[in-house]
Amino acid sequence: MHEALIRLDEESSGLRGLVAIHSRAHGPAFGGIRCAAYPSADALKADALRLSEAMTWKCLMNKIPGGGAKIVLEQTAIRDRRAAFLELGRIVESYGGGLYVGTDSGTTKEDLKVMRENTSRIACGELSREAADGVLHAIRGACEVVGIPLRGLRAAVQGLGAVGAKVAEGLLAEGATVWGADPNFASARKQWGVREVSPDEIESIECDLFSPCALGGTVNLESAQRLRCRAVVGAANNQLSDDSAADELHRRGIVYVPDFLANAGALIRGAWTFIRGTPGTDAEIAAIRGRTVELLRESARRGLPALAAALERVGVRRRSGAGPQ
């Protein structure tokens, strides 16, 4: 159950979408601003609800005194981008410190700069490095449990955007072999040593680690049956289409680190900077590794999928149904 769902429909600028606040029971709500083209209003709403709920789980899983929110905008509706984000800044400010936001897919530092003319409740700049660092710590934890050294690790990274590219770079720096798939695979990534494969092939690579770092919902029952890896750890939000994928990974003995643990680095940096007023959060992000080890060992001990164990920790019952993109 969400605390609030506010419709945005400002005609002159074309600001259209939703502000979804899942919970402020433990503190202010934190969430990014996603701007994307949606096939329907129902699809936009589903994305807003699931993403904001997952932000609450990230807070609870990583001991942050706050809850989840998400602002989701219909990209194709925007007529005047500056005016739209000025208005969005006024809306965020109207919560009086109950809502803090940052970038997400489709929004930029320039968009936040415009919003800052009307609100100070904006996360501390671009946080893709912190997001990637959190994923890398989760990968280290998963490798520790599975017994795979990072040097020589074979990794398949799905999506080489702002975060996925940094995950790939980090793995290469540790001595891993990395295959990558992205519709906009750049020559710079070839120079790093990432081996390009097509998006259709990435899930079939025989590897140790599959890292979904693109859109959500890419791991479904069918792809979980197709994967040829020992662990799934990535940066994408809502990576699993539904719980059947988690069950299938568990049945096949493939370790899965839930996204709301693995990709919490950006939230940890942004939230603690607001709460404490200082940006030093390296230790809190590094703690993702220990939490990953603890969760995966509990999962193995109880014979329970890691997702189910993680959901228990944040007080959520098992879910079903398709996830958002």
Protein Blocks (a to p, Z undefined) as FASTA:
>chain_A
ZZbdcddddfknopacddddfblkloccdddddddddfbfklmmmmmmmmmmmmmmmmmm
nopacddddddddfklpmblmlmmmmmmmmmmmnnopaccdddehiafklmmmmmmmocc
bcehjaklmmmmmmmmmmmmmmmmnopafehpacddehjafklmmmmmmmmmnopacddd
dfklcfklmmnopacddfklmmmpccfbdcdfbdehklcfklmmmpccfbdcdfbehkbf
blklmmmmmmnopacddfklmmmmmmmmmmmmmmnopablklmmmmmmmmmmmmmmmmmm
nopafklmmmmmnopacdedjddZZ
